[in-house]
Amino acid sequence: MSSCTRCKRGLTDPISIKRGYGPVCWAKAQADKSKEEQRESGGFYDGGDIVLHREKGNATTNVPHAIVLHQTLMGAELKPAGDTEVD
């Protein structure tokens, strides 16, 4: 009898046996994989350490953020996304 890689319970379903995971553990494994991919791409922040690194000459962090370019009379000004205050 096959057992789940994650929880070691017995597997009887042919698809689960092929995967090596039961349905609940498979869903958890996929969620973990998705979080890890987000961490690696810099698009995930779990409340832990903030990491600053350079990527292609630009500084980037593991904290998702968005900047919107607003036009002013004197040129371009950077403001955080969602800032709707008019100058």
Secondary structure, 3 states (H helix, E strand, C coil): CEECCCCCCEECCHHHHHHCCCHHHHHHHHHHHHHHHHHHHCCCCCCCCCCEEEECCEEEECCCCCEEEEEECCEEEEEECCCCCCC
